[in-house]
């Protein structure tokens, strides 16, 4: 009982004094390079679907960047597997990533602000945006998971100290 009262008192105090603003802590103009990005996983267009799926699993990532030579030519994501491959009766040892990837994807660079990554994700429904250099060589990708992890790291204390369930307004007054 005392824990919930303490939580409510803390919330009232935060409302009274104002909770820290998100923009004051994590700036949207911080560069993408400030994020802790997932490992770069690159394949060629002729990579088989079986090899690509194994690579996604082995590296615990949601996308593969597709390159020819050292230039980015596409992106292949878990969503591509669901929408373009799964349930179609295709032979995963014969079909290739190049046949089912998203060609010529939107890209960003490491010094672009995080806000641009968020904009692309919201406006176009992307979960991953490739990061390239000036010559379109793949350097990595930014995912929604990277951004959420960045926020969670900054607000770790606040997140870890939340009550087990959200405190909601009761539908009736106490005592009656």
C-alpha positions in Angstrom: 0.0 0.0 0.0 2.8 2.4 0.9 4.5 1.8 -2.4 1.5 2.9 -4.4 1.2 6.0 -2.2 4.9 6.8 -2.7 4.4 6.4 -6.5 1.4 8.7 -6.5 3.2 11.3 -4.3 6.2 11.2 -6.7 4.0 11.7 -9.7 2.2 14.6 -8.1 5.5 16.2 -7.3 6.7 15.7 -10.8 3.6 17.3 -12.2 4.0 20.2 -9.8 7.7 20.8 -10.6 7.5 19.6 -14.2 9.0 16.4 -15.5 12.2 16.8 -17.6 11.5 17.5 -21.2 12.5 14.9 -23.8 14.0 17.5 -26.1 16.2 18.9 -23.4 17.7 15.5 -22.8 18.0 13.9 -26.2 18.4 16.3 -29.0 16.8 15.4 -32.4 19.6 17.3 -34.1 22.2 14.8 -32.6 23.9 13.0 -35.4 23.0 9.4 -36.2 26.6 8.5 -35.3 25.6 9.2 -31.7 23.4 6.1 -31.7 24.6 2.7 -30.8 23.9 1.1 -34.2 23.5 -2.6 -34.8 26.2 -4.5 -36.7 26.5 -3.9 -40.4 25.3 -6.9 -42.4 25.9 -6.8 -46.2 25.1 -9.3 -48.9 25.3 -9.4 -52.7 22.1 -9.5 -54.9 22.9 -13.1 -55.9 22.8 -14.3 -52.2 20.2 -17.1 -51.9 17.1 -16.5 -49.7 18.2 -19.4 -47.5 21.6 -17.7 -46.9 20.0 -14.3 -46.3 17.5 -15.6 -43.7 20.4 -17.5 -41.9 22.4 -14.2 -41.9 19.5 -12.3 -40.4 19.1 -14.9 -37.7 22.8 -15.3 -37.0 23.4 -11.6 -36.7 20.1 -10.9 -34.9 19.3 -8.0 -37.2 16.1 -7.0 -39.1 17.7 -6.1 -42.4 20.5 -6.7 -44.8 22.1 -4.1 -47.0 22.6 -5.3 -50.5 25.6 -4.1 -52.5 27.2 -4.6 -55.8 30.9 -4.1 -55.6 31.1 -1.5 -52.8 27.9 0.5 -53.7 24.6 0.1 -52.0 21.9 -1.2 -54.4 19.1 -2.3 -52.1 17.9 -3.3 -48.7 16.3 -6.6 -47.7 14.2 -6.7 -44.5 12.1 -9.1 -42.5 9.1 -7.3 -43.9 10.3 -8.3 -47.5 10.3 -11.9 -46.4 6.8 -11.7 -45.1 5.3 -9.8 -48.0 7.3 -11.1 -51.0 8.5 -14.6 -50.1 6.6 -16.3 -47.3 3.7 -18.6 -48.4 4.5 -18.4 -52.1 6.0 -21.9 -52.4 9.4 -20.6 -53.5 12.6 -22.6 -53.3 14.7 -20.7 -50.8 17.9 -22.3 -52.2 17.2 -20.9 -55.7 15.6 -17.5 -55.3 17.9 -14.6 -54.6 17.9 -11.5 -52.4 18.2 -9.4 -55.6 14.8 -10.6 -56.8 13.0 -9.7 -53.6 14.9 -6.7 -52.1 13.8 -3.1 -52.1 16.0 -1.5 -54.8 17.7 1.9 -54.4 16.4 2.7 -50.9 16.3 6.1 -49.2 19.6 6.6 -47.4 21.1 8.9 -44.8 24.7 9.7 -43.7 26.3 9.3 -40.3 26.3 13.1 -39.7 22.6 13.5 -40.5 20.4 14.4 -37.5 18.4 11.6 -35.8 15.3 13.7 -36.7 15.8 12.9 -40.4 15.8 9.1 -39.6 12.6 9.5 -37.6 11.0 11.6 -40.3 11.7 8.9 -42.9 10.4 6.2 -40.6 7.2 8.0 -39.8 6.5 9.4 -43.3 7.3 6.2 -45.2 6.7 3.5 -42.7 10.3 2.3 -42.7 11.8 0.4 -39.8 15.4 0.6 -41.1 17.2 3.3 -43.0 20.6 2.5 -44.6 23.6 4.8 -43.7 26.0 5.4 -46.6 29.1 7.6 -47.3 29.4 10.1 -50.1 30.1 7.3 -52.6 27.0 5.3 -51.5 29.1 2.7 -49.8 27.1 1.1 -47.0 28.3 2.0 -43.5 25.4 0.6 -41.5 21.7 1.2 -40.9 19.6 3.0 -38.3 16.5 1.2 -37.0 13.7 2.2 -34.8 15.2 -0.1 -32.2 18.4 1.9 -32.2 16.4 5.1 -31.5 14.3 3.5 -28.8 17.4 2.0 -27.1 19.0 5.5 -27.2 16.0 7.0 -25.4 15.7 4.1 -22.9 19.4 4.4 -22.1 19.1 8.1 -21.3 15.9 7.6 -19.3 16.9 4.3 -17.7 16.3 5.5 -14.1 12.8 6.8 -15.0 11.9 3.7 -17.0 13.2 1.1 -14.5 11.4 2.8 -11.6 8.0 2.8 -13.1 5.3 1.0 -11.1 4.5 -2.5 -12.4 1.2 -1.2 -13.8 0.2 2.3 -15.0 -1.6 4.3 -12.4 -5.0 5.2 -13.8 -7.7 7.4 -12.5 -10.4 5.4 -10.6 -13.9 5.4 -11.9 -15.3 6.2 -8.4 -14.4 8.2 -5.4 -12.6 6.6 -2.5 -14.8 5.5 0.4 -18.0 5.3 -1.5 
